[in-house]
Amino acid sequence: MHMDVSRNFHTKEQIMKLLDVMAMYKMNKFHFHLTDDEGWRLEIPGLEELTQVGARRGHVNTTDLSSLLPLLGSGPGFDTSGSGYYSVEEYREILRYAKQRHIEVIPEIDMPGHSHAAIRSMKARHQKYMAVKDKQKANEYLLSDLDHDISSGSHSVQMYSENAMNPGMESTYKFVNKIVIEVKEMHKDIMPLRVFHFGGDEVPYEAWEGSPACMSLIDADEVKSSEDLMEYFVSRVADIVAKNDLDVGAWQDGIIPDESDLKPIARHKFKSKNVYVYAWQNVWESGLSGCAYRLANSGYKVVMSQGTHLYFDHPYEPDPEERGLYWACRFCDSRKTFTFMPDNIYANADVKLTGEKLSKDYIKRHKEDHDDLKKPENVIGIQAQLWTELVRTWDQMDSMIFPRLLCVAERAWHKADWELEPDKEKMTDQQFKDWSYFASQLGCKELARLDTMGVAYHLPPPGAHCLYDIQAAENKLEFNSAYPGLPIFYSTDKGNTWTRYTDKIDTIPNIDIYLCTKSVDEKRTSRVVIMKKPEKVK
């Protein structure tokens, strides 16, 4: 399970509750995304600016470098989910808690992109020490070329103009080394660090254009051109990680830095025993879905993390009232996650980002982008992701993760017969039968377990079907739920009073019907949907 706590901060107690549920369903890896543009969430001894500045979002009346600007609904104050961090001891508490539950924590410090919080923090450090004329300390961990103005230049995907560490500065690599050493030290006597994940995703390379520090690398023949700066950065960081006797982890685009030719960095350039790559870019019409198999064939250990089925920042259904983003798919409900086939990636292709159905021979016509898997032993796992731009409360976090995470656990631990069924019609039929059973287990058993653990799982509103009984001259209404067994309620007085649905309702007044589902313990309610007054349907 990948959990982002950087865009909006989530407390130690929330993380521990998540670890409890992960342990119950045998999820054994916790990928802890601790830094991003929107916040730096881990105390690093000796670099207090990272949390003094990078862990705080809000408005202040001092200098521009005393905090980050508020965004993602965090507001002007410092008492919301926009601010916060884990002290060293709090992080170690999480490690102890995870170890007791046989879960490995894989920390991620995202770089060189998604580093706005770190860059601004090290600028604040530079400013602090320059004020006392200590130039050596001021420049020691600087991550940006102060002689290069990028304020009006490139922007990241999230529209940051200052979010990419400068690969031409030695202070950048001194910073990376410091971080790796300190994080490793935090793990040492609890859960010895095995993998350091450096991110590597969504880097706006054009941010480095015109940087004197970067141009000096080209002049010195360290790199051939500005296009090679990313590979240079990755190689330097990977060497630092290897010198600390650690394996390295990265997102897909950190190892395939050039989308024009889709060639991974040569595996032999990494000195670590294992390099774990998290394959996430699979919007079907992008031509990137085959990179997962290309990486496996190239000797990398691949964790299937595809955006269309495993990114829980997407809504459960394409409704404007559902929480979620739409960057990889229009929706990702529990059934879609349940039917993901990690060993048969192209069989998952269903629709384009627009919702337009893909033709049957789409994959065949785009064969140049879709490698066959030749080294299946290098596909080592499956991971769900939650990014927290739209998550500010405990209940919102629970709702985005559950019950979809249970579907991931099922696919991670059990390979169904239909996953490799070549006949599309047979595969669909087997999937439906398998999902129907699984959904009933959720509604009748597993969701009740989550209730007892205080997990505010997502509640899908019910479906309704209206028929007109010609002989009786009456409307009949039937309700159902995505998870059979989940309580369904209806109201005929605009939500003032509610009645639990048990069977067909013979007579329905010719008025609007309000509908909702409730949690198994009936303490929480889904969003309410309204079925307009029934028409005569024959």
N, C-alpha and C positions, 0 to 999 in steps of 0.2 A: 504494500500500500504506500503510495506517495502522498504526502501531506504538505501543503504549502502553508507556512505560518508567517510569511513575510509580507504579503500584500495586505492582509488583515491579520492581526496577532491573535493567537488562541492560547489559553492558559495551560499550565502544566497539568491541571486537573482534567481538562478536556482531552489532552493527549493521552493521559493514563486511561480514561474511559475508552477511548478508541483502541488502545492496546489490549484492554480486557476483552473486547469483542473480537479483535483480530485473533487473539489466542484461542478463544472458544471455537473459531472456525478454521484453525490451523494455518493462519496467515503468518508466515515466519520472517518476513523482511519489512522493515519500516524505513522508507526512504524519506528522510527529514529535510525538507527544503527550507533552509534557515535564512537565506538572504535573497533579496531581489531589489529592483529599482525602488519599490515602495517601502522598504524597511530592512534593517539589519537586526536580527533577533537573537544573537548569541554574544554574550560577554567574552571578550578576548583580552586576557591579562596583558597589560602594556600598551593596548590600543583602546583606551577608554572612550575615545571620540566616536568609535563605531556605534556605541550605544547611547552616548550623550547626545549625539547628533542624529545618527542613522536610524535609531530606534524610536524617534519622536517625530510625529507629524502634527503640525498646528501652526498658529500664528503667534509670534512674539514681537516685542518691541525693541529687540536688540539687533544683532547683526544678521545678515542673510544666511550665515553658516551655522546658526545655533540649532536648527532643526530642518526637517523637510517640510515642504508645503503640504497642506491637507488635501486629500483626494479619496476617492472611493467611499464617500459618505462619512469620512472620519471627523469632519467638523473642525472648528478653529481651536478647540481645547486639546488637552493632552490626556484626557481621561476616557478615551474611547479605544476601540480595537485598532485604531491607527497608530497607537503608541504601545510599547511594551517590548520586553526581551527576557530571555532566560539567563539568569546568573549562572556562573560555572557550577555552583552546587545544585541549582534546579535542573540543569541539564544532566548532571550526574545522577540525580534522583530518577529522572526519566530512564537513563541507561540501566539503573538497578531494577527498576520496575519492568522494563522490557526483558532483561536477562532472566528474571524470575519466571517470565512467561515464554521463554525460549524464542524470543524475537530479536533478530539482529537489527541494530540501528545503523543505517547508512546515511551519514550527514552529507548534505550538498551545500557548497558555497558557490553560487552561480557566478561564472566569469568567462570571458572578459565582458560579455554583454550582461544586461540586467544588473548592472553594478552602480546605478545612480547613488544609492545610499552610501556605498563604500567610497565612491569618488568624492562625494560631498564631505564625508567625514574626514577623509585624509586631506582635503583642502582646508578644513577647519583646523586640523592639526598643524598644517603648514602655516596658517595664519597665526596660530597661537605661539609657535616657536619663533617665527620671524619677528613677532612683537617684542621678544626678549633677545633678538639678534643671535639666535642659535640656528644658523643656516643648515648645519649638518642634520640636526634632528628634524628641522622643518622639511627637508627634502628626502628623509630616510625612507618613507613609505608612500610617497606621492604616487598617485595613480593616473594623473592627467598631465599633459604637456601644457604648462602655463603660457608658453609662447605660441600656442595654437588656439585660436578662437573658433569654437564649434557652435556657438550659440545660435547662429543663423544658418547653419549647415544641415547636416543629415539628422534624421530622426529615427528612433527605433519603432518597432511595430506598435508599441504602446505610446508613441509620440514623445519620447524623451530625447532631448538634444545632447544630453551628457550622461551616457549610460555605458560606455565601452572603455574598459581599462586600456591604457596605452601599451602596446606590445614592444615599443621601442625604448622603454625606460627600464633600467636595471632596478629601480626602486619598486616597480611593479612585481618583479620576481622575488624581491626581498620580502615584500608584503605577502605574497603567496606562500613562501616558505615559512614565514612567521605563523600564518593561519594554520597550515598543515601541522606544524610542530605543536601548537597549542591545542588543537582539536585532538590530535593523537594523545597528548598528555591527559586530557580529560577522560579519555576512554581507558587509559592504561591499566588500572587496577580493578576495573569493573568488567568491561567488555572490550578487550584489546581491538583497536581499530583495524579492520581488514581492508575496507574499500573507502577511498576518498573520491567523492563525486564532485567534479568541477563544473558541471553544467555544460557550457559551450554552445547554448542554443541562441537563435535569433539575434545574431550579432550584426549591427549595421556597419559593414566594413568601410563604407564611405566616410565614416566619422574620423578615420585615420588619414584621410587624404589631406595633404598639406602640412601634416605634423612634422616639424623639424626632427624630432626624435625618431619617427618612423622613416623619414627620408634618409637619415644617417645610416640606418640598417641597409638600405638599398645601395647607398654610396660605398659602404664597406663590404658589399657583396655577401652580407649575411642572408639576405633574401633577394630573389631575382626581380620581384616587382611588388607593388602594393597588394596584389591579389594573393600573394603568398604569406602575408602577415599573419593570417589566422593559423595556418599550419605551423608557422614558426612559434606562435604563442602556445599552441597546444603541445608542441614538442617540448618546449621549455618547462611548462607546467607538469607534463607527464614525467619528465626527468626528476623534477623536485619530488613528486609523489613516489617515484621508484626509489630514490635515495633514502626515503623514509620507510622503505620496506613495505609499501602498500600497493594494493591493486588500484586501478583507476576506473572511474565510471564517468560516462558522459552521455548527453542526449545525442540523438542521431546526427543532427547537423553540426555537432562539434567534431565528428569524425569524418563526415562528408561535407567539407566546407564549401565546395563549389557545386551548386545545383545544376550548372550547365553541362557537366560531364558525369556527375554522380559517382565519382571514383573515391572510395574510402582512402584515407591516409594509409600508407603501407603499414601493415601490422608489425613488421620487424622494427619500425622506428620507435615502438614503445618497449621500454625495458621491464615493465611490470609483468609478472607471470600471467595475469589475466587482465583484460580490458573489457569492461561491461558497457554495452551500448544499448540505450533505451530507445526503441524504434517507435516514434509517435506520429510522424508525418505521413498520413495515408489518405488524405482527401483524394478520392479515386481519380478524379480528372486531373490531378496535379502531376501524375507520373512519378510519384515518390513512394508509392506503397510497396514496390518491389525492393526498396533499399534494405528492408529488414533481412530478407534472404541474401541479398548481396553482401551485407556485413557478416552474416553467419558463414557464408562461403569463403569470405576473406580471412577467417580465423578469429573473429571477434565473438565474444559471448553476448548473445542478444536477449534482451528482456522485451517481450511483446507488450507495448504500451499504447496501442493505436488510438488516435484521437476519436475516430468515428464510433468506437464501442466502449472505450475504457476511460474516457475523460469525463469526470463527474461534474465539471463546471457547465456541462450542457443540461438543458431542461429535460425533464421526464417526458414531456410531450410538447409539440409546437403550439403552445398557447401563450399569449402575451402575459397572462397572469402567473405563468410558471417561472420560477427562478432559474436563470441560466443564460449562457451565451450561445452563439450560433456559428462559431468560426470553423468547426470541422463537420458538423452535421446539424440538421434542424432539431433533432431530439435524440435522446438516448435513454430509453426506458429499461426497466429491469429485464424484460424479455429480450431486447436487443443485446444487452450485455451477456445474458445467459446463453444466447445462440452464437457467440463469437467463437470462431474456429482458429486457434493460434497456429495449428499445423497445416492449415489449408487457407492461407490468408486471402487469396483471390476469390474464394467462394463466399467471402463476406461482402463483396461488392454488391451493393443494392441500389443506391440512388446517388445522384450528384449532390453537391452542396445545396443546390436550388430545390432539391426534392424530386427532380426529374429522374425517372427510372432509367437505369443503365440497360443498354441492349445486351442480349445474351452473348454476343461475340465481342463485347467491349475489350475484354482482357486479351483476346486473340489479336485484335487490331492494334493493341498497344504493347505487344510482346517485347519491344525493345526496352521498355521500362519495368518489365516484370520477370525477374530471374526466377528460375526454378530452385527449390531448396535442395542443395547437394550435400550439406553437412547438418542434418537435423540435430545432431548431438550438441551443436552450438546454440540452439534455441533453448535457453535454460529456465525460462519462467515467464510469468504473465503478471502485469502490475496495473492496478487502478490508480488514477490520479485525481486529486482535488486541488484546484487553484481557487484562491479565496477572494477574488475581486468583489464578488457579490455575497460574501459570507461574513456576517458581523456578529452573529449570536451563536450560542451553543446549539439551539434547536435548528438553526439554518444549516450548521455544519452537519449535524446528524442526518437531516433530511436529504442533503445532497449525497451523502455516502451510503446510507442504508435505505432500502434493502439491496441496493445494487452490489454492494461489496460481497454479499452472500452468493450472488451469481458468479462473481469472479472466483471465489473460493471453490465453487463447484467445478468451474471450467479448469482451474489450476490443478485440481487434484483428481479429476475424473475425465477421461477421454471417452466421449459417447460414440457409439457406432456410426451415427449419422455424420460425424465430422469429416469422414473420408468417403462418404457415399457419393459416387459419381453421378447418379441419376438425381437431377434437381427436384423432381416431383416427389420421389421417395424420401429424399433428405428433408424436404419441407414437411412432409407428413410425419416423419419420425421426430423431427424437432418439435412439432406441435404437441404430440403425445407426451414427450419428455417434459416440455415446459408446463403443460397442463398439470402434470403430477407435481412438479416442483413448486408451481404457484400455489397449489392447494396445501402443500406442506408449509409454505410461508404463512398463508392465511390461517391455517388451523393449528400451527405449532410454533414456528420460529419467531414470528412477530410477537407472540406472547412472551417469549424469552427476552426479547429486546425490551419490552415494556418493563419487565422486572429489573432490568439493568439501567432503566432511566434513559433509554435511547429514543429520541424523537424522530423515528423513521418517517419517510415520506408516505403520505396518505393520498392515493389517487382518488379523485372523485368518481362516483359510480357511473355506470352506463345505464341507460333506460331504453325500453322498447315498448312502444304503444301499439295495441291492436284494437280494432273495433269489432266487437262480437255482434254480427248481424242479427242472429237469432234472438239474443237478449237485448239488442239495441243499447249496448253499454260499451264504454271504453275499458280496456284491460291494460294494465301496465306491469311490466316485468323489469326488475332491476338486476344488475350484476356488478361484480367488482373484479379488478385485475387479479386480486388474490382471494380466491373463494374462501369463505369463512370470515372475512373481514366484515364487521357490522355495518349495515347500510341503514340510513335513516332518511325519512322523507317528511316534508311539512306541507300542509295545505293552507296555512295561514301566514305565509311570507316569513317563515322562520321563527315565529313566536313559540310554537310548540312542535315537538318532533316525535315521530312514531318509528319504532324499529320495524324494518321490513322483514317479514318471515317467509312469505310466499306470494303468489299472484294476488294482486289486489283487484277484486272483481269490479268494483264500481269506483270510478274516479270522477270527481266533480269537474266541470268544464272550466277549470282555472289553472293558473300556473302552479307547477309542482316544484318545490325546493328540495334538492337532494344533497347528501353528503355521506361520506364514510367516516367511521370513527376508529381509533386504535382499538386493539383487542380489549384493553382494559377500560375503554370508553372515556378516557380522560382527555383525549385530543380529537380534534375534528379537522377533516380535510377542508379545502376551500369549497364553498357552496356553489353549486351549479343550478341553473333554473331551466326546467323543461316547460316551454310555453304550453298553454292550454292545448290539450290533445285534439288533433283533428281526426276525423273519421278516416281510418286507414283500412283499406280492403285488401 
